[in-house]
Every structure is written in C-alpha cells, then in structure tokens.
Amino acid sequence: MKALVLGGDGFCGWPTVLRLANNGMEVCLVDNLSRRAIDNELGTASLTPIKSIQERVKVASKLFAPITFVRLDVAKDYAGLEKLIRDFGPDAIVQFAEQRAAPYSMIGDEQRRYTVDNNVTGTHNICSAIVNANRDIHLVHLGTMGVYGYTKAFGPIPEGYLDVTINSTGSDASILYPANPGSVYHMTKCLDQLLFQFYNKNWGLRVTDLHQGIVWGVDTVETKLDASLVNRFDYDGVYGTVLNRFISQAANGVPLTIYGTGGQTRAFININDTAECVKLAIENSDFEPDRVRIFNQVAETKRLSDLAEIISNQYGAEISYIENPRKELAENDLEVSNEGLVSLGFSPILLDETLVDDVHTIAAFCKGSFDRGAVLNSPKW
Ligand SMILES: NC(=O)c1ccc[n+]([C@@H]2O[C@H](COP(=O)([O-])OP(=O)(O)OC[C@H]3O[C@@H](n4cnc5c(N)ncnc54)[C@H](O)[C@@H]3O)[C@@H](O)[C@H]2O)c1
C-alpha cells in the first residue's frame, strides 16, 4: 500500500506518516515547510525542539521503512503535484496540507487571502490531479468539526449528511449538513466539501472527509521511539490547541486562560487517535464511491471550563477568565456521532490523568522554551 501524505511535516501529519510507515505502508511525505515559516513570521516556535524534516525522515526511515520527502507546494506547483502522483502511484493521498489555525486566518487581509488561496487551491489541485492522472486513488482529507458550527439547531451532529423532509413535496432527502463556519479557516473547509461533492458526482472521486475535533497530546507510540522524532507542541494563542495550551500554562506557572465564560463545548481527539483514524480510513479504502464518505474524527466532547477545572485540580493552577477574542456562542451543548470510524475499529482514547501528565512532563521539560508573550497573541474578530 502506497500513501502520499501532503502536509506530513505538521502536528498531525508527522505522527501519521510514522504510524503508516510503522504499519508497512510505503510513504512519500510532501510539505512546503510553510508552517515552519509561519513560526518565523509570528515570532513563535514549537515548545519541543523539532528536528529538520531531513533529520526526521532519516531517523524514521531507519526505524520503520524508507520514507521519501518531497518539498512541494500543492497550491502553487500543480505540474509538480500531478507528476509526483503519476510517478509515485499512490493508493491513497492524505491531505493535511492546509493553513489550519482559525486565529491566523483572522489576523488580517493578507492572512485571510493566503488561507483561502492555499487551502482551496491546494485541495482543488489534488482533486484535479487525481482525475488527470486517471487513477483510482482514495483521497483522505482532514476536515474539521467547525464546518457544522456549534449549535443544536438540527439536533445531534450526524456524519456529514442531514436527513430532512422537504416541506413542499413531503419527500425525504439526505443533504450535506448546512455549513456554518466561524472563521475564514473554517470557511475554507466548507468550500473543500463542495469541491469533493462535485468531483465525486462528476468523476466518481473516492473521498473520505474526516471532520476532526480539536487535537491534544504531543507524543505517539512512534514519536517516542527516538528524540529526533519528537512532534511539534504549539502552545501560543494562534496555533496552540486549547487543551495543550492549558497543560503548558499549568507547567509554566501561568494562569489557564479561558476565553469568555468557558461554556463552549467542543469535540476532542488525542494525537495517537488522529494517526490511527487516518490509518483506518486508508485500510478501508474499498467502499462504494457513490457519495463522499464523511466521518467525524472525534473521541469525546468537553466543556472548556470543565477541561480547565481538570487541569487546575491536577496541578493546582489558577484559572483566568479573559474577554473572548473570537466571535462565537458563549455557551453550547454538543452531541456528535462518531459511528463511522468506530465501525472500522476505532476505539477512542479518552482524556485521563496519565495522558495529561505525559503532556505536562514534556511541557515541564521544555520550560526554557516557553515564551509568556505568546500566550495571549490571538487576534480579535
Ligand atoms: N490540529 C488540530 O487540532 C486539527 C483539528 C481539526 C482538523 N485539523 C486539520 O488537520 C490538518 C493538519 O493540521 P495540523 O495541526 O497538522 O497543522 P500544521 O500546520 O501543523 O500542519 C500542516 C502542514 O501542511 C504544510 N502545508 C500547508 N500548506 C501547504 C502547501 N500549500 N503545500 C505543501 N504543504 C503545505 C505545512 O507546512 C504543515 O507542515 C489541517 O488540514 C487541519 O485543518 C487539525
């Protein structure tokens, strides 16, 4: 099985590359290293000392199976992408290669345009290249729970499609869940969904869209095997995901920063499960592509104030409520189906003290790199 992993140098991509290679897949990792460049632009850095992509790939290739690295921009180098697909001949392509921070996409005009250009063009290039190469390649895309919005207007959140009855005809239909993005970044993921619907309808493109929850954790089974494989740990207000931010704040004696009331409920998944779910999606590529397959890649839902309480109780950290920089509902309930991946064998890792402590240990070990100035660097929108 050959897998082309686009965006394989990132927080989710790197552990997934290792998981696939560790399970006997031949992996080609593509990245334009833009995430590392954005760190320079923002004056931030991973809390963990991540190695160069060349060093990562060298060490991983010795431990698992040979991994090739290709530096390529999927949004800007269409010809290169199509050639790579023809030459490498993947069975599956995993699309992680997008600008993924909602706050970054809301900094200003330049970042809004960059996020739309990069994400939508990149994803469209991949669809188009698969069709042009005329191969039956399974495209696995990382979407986000944020495409649904966070209301219970249509009841518990199903997996991509909503069953409705049409008032005027009384007939039943299954429609793409109404998109309700909360940032330009989330909007690009909604646009990606329409690209997939069209490419699937017109060319029968085999697509799995994984609407992922907020990822937490740092290490995976594979990254722990060698210090050179360590995953990135974003803790700043732009790229840091909320639970990792809380844990790093607790480890550094900084109050846990809750935006608004903390009544927001969100879906979560551990980084080990990110890698596992993508592996499961690829291993189960043999489905009828009569429509885009959509799964919610989610382990559990948690209210942010409850999460902060858990971390605060575990480490005696203070909690600080600050004005919410984001335009979002102050409070919401959330109920999400994850039946699709569970039916493929996904057994979710749930939040527990030991796992939180693993992340805390890393954050404490990397204390010297913690920049207090990066904690509250989110733009307001
Ligand atoms: N991290 C999360 O909590 C989370 C939650 C839900 C969904 N996701 C999705 O998972 C995917 C990966 O997220 P992540 O946290 O690993 O992000 P990340 O920024 O750490 O990784 C993305 C990688 O893609 C690369 N990249 C971006 N644009 C590219 C391009 N045009 N060409 C080639 N490479 C490019 C970057 O250099 C980076 O290495 C994203 O699509 C994101 O939307 C992430």
The ligand as a Gaussian input file, in Angstrom:
#p B3LYP/6-31G(d) Opt

LIG

0 1
 N       -4.558000      20.418000      14.883000
 C       -5.867000      20.282000      15.099000
 O       -6.356000      20.370000      16.235000
 C       -6.787000      19.982000      13.939000
 C       -8.150000      19.822000      14.209000
 C       -9.018000      19.572000      13.149000
 C       -8.523000      19.459000      11.856000
 N       -7.199000      19.620000      11.623000
 C       -6.734000      19.545000      10.232000
 O       -5.646000      18.666000      10.099000
 C       -4.729000      19.165000       9.114000
 C       -3.341000      19.222000       9.710000
 O       -3.354000      20.059000      10.857000
 P       -2.038000      20.283000      11.710000
 O       -2.462000      20.618000      13.078000
 O       -1.101000      19.168000      11.481000
 O       -1.480000      21.595000      11.015000
 P        0.038000      22.037000      10.757000
 O        0.012000      23.454000      10.353000
 O        0.890000      21.637000      11.909000
 O        0.443000      21.114000       9.508000
 C        0.092000      21.404000       8.183000
 C        1.298000      21.088000       7.320000
 O        0.964000      21.349000       5.968000
 C        2.025000      22.081000       5.356000
 N        1.415000      22.864000       4.269000
 C        0.499000      23.865000       4.370000
 N        0.174000      24.335000       3.149000
 C        0.897000      23.600000       2.255000
 C        1.007000      23.619000       0.837000
 N        0.347000      24.514000       0.103000
 N        1.830000      22.722000       0.248000
 C        2.521000      21.825000       0.982000
 N        2.482000      21.772000       2.328000
 C        1.671000      22.662000       2.960000
 C        2.634000      22.919000       6.463000
 O        3.961000      23.278000       6.225000
 C        2.495000      21.962000       7.664000
 O        3.650000      21.180000       7.829000
 C       -5.248000      20.553000       8.701000
 O       -5.869000      20.481000       7.456000
 C       -6.226000      20.903000       9.786000
 O       -7.242000      21.694000       9.285000
 C       -6.312000      19.880000      12.640000

